[in-house]
């Protein structure tokens, strides 16, 4: 039974969250506003295709706004896009 204790693929982070705080009436709402897999920033190739291909082409940068991913700018290449994605984590001020 040990392999069935945690649902989902083993290569993805856990979606387990603390229990809902009964003193906070918006706790359930805040839980639903989390981005998929807790990824707050992401990048996509401007002309489609896989993200790891053609590392010298420009990338579209997207940031989670609490409801959906919104455009946040562009990066000239894959390395710059990856730096942007990793420079700020939730809870930090910029």
C-alpha positions in Angstrom: 0.0 0.0 0.0 3.0 2.3 0.3 3.1 3.3 -3.3 -0.5 4.5 -3.3 -0.2 7.0 -0.5 0.5 10.1 -2.6 -1.5 10.6 -5.7 0.1 12.0 -8.9 3.3 11.5 -10.7 6.4 11.1 -8.5 8.3 13.8 -10.5 5.9 16.6 -9.6 5.8 18.6 -6.3 3.2 17.8 -3.7 0.0 19.7 -3.8 -0.6 19.0 -0.2 -1.6 22.2 1.6 -2.3 22.9 5.3 -5.8 22.5 6.5 -8.2 25.4 6.0 -8.0 28.0 8.7 -11.5 28.3 10.2 -10.7 31.9 11.5 -10.0 33.1 7.9 -13.2 33.2 5.8 -11.2 33.5 2.6 -8.9 30.5 3.2 -10.7 28.2 0.7 -10.7 31.0 -1.9 -6.9 31.6 -1.5 -6.2 27.9 -1.9 -8.0 27.9 -5.3 -6.0 30.9 -6.5 -2.7 29.0 -6.4 -1.1 28.5 -9.8 -0.8 25.0 -11.3 2.1 23.1 -9.7 3.0 26.3 -7.8 4.7 27.8 -10.9 4.3 31.5 -10.6 6.5 32.5 -13.6 7.0 30.6 -16.9 8.4 31.2 -20.4 7.3 29.9 -23.8 8.9 30.2 -27.3 7.3 33.0 -29.3 6.9 30.9 -32.4 5.6 27.7 -30.7 7.3 24.4 -30.3 9.1 22.8 -27.4 10.7 25.0 -24.8 14.1 23.4 -24.9 14.5 23.7 -28.7 16.1 26.6 -30.5 17.7 28.2 -27.4 18.7 31.4 -29.3 15.1 32.4 -30.3 13.1 34.9 -28.2 10.7 33.8 -25.4 7.4 35.1 -24.1 7.4 35.6 -20.4 4.2 34.9 -18.4 3.4 35.5 -14.7 0.6 34.1 -12.6 -1.9 36.9 -11.6 -4.1 34.9 -9.3 -6.4 33.7 -12.1 -4.4 33.0 -15.2 -1.0 33.5 -16.7 -0.6 37.0 -18.0 2.0 38.3 -20.5 4.9 39.9 -18.6 7.4 40.7 -21.4 9.9 39.0 -23.7 13.4 37.6 -23.3 16.0 37.5 -26.1 16.9 33.8 -25.5 16.3 30.8 -23.4 19.1 31.6 -20.8 17.6 35.1 -20.1 14.1 33.6 -19.8 15.3 31.0 -17.3 17.1 33.7 -15.2 13.8 35.7 -15.2 11.8 32.7 -14.1 14.2 32.0 -11.2 14.9 35.5 -10.0 11.7 36.0 -7.8 9.8 33.5 -5.7 6.4 34.0 -4.1 6.5 36.0 -0.9 9.7 38.0 -1.9 9.5 41.6 -2.6 11.2 42.9 -5.6 
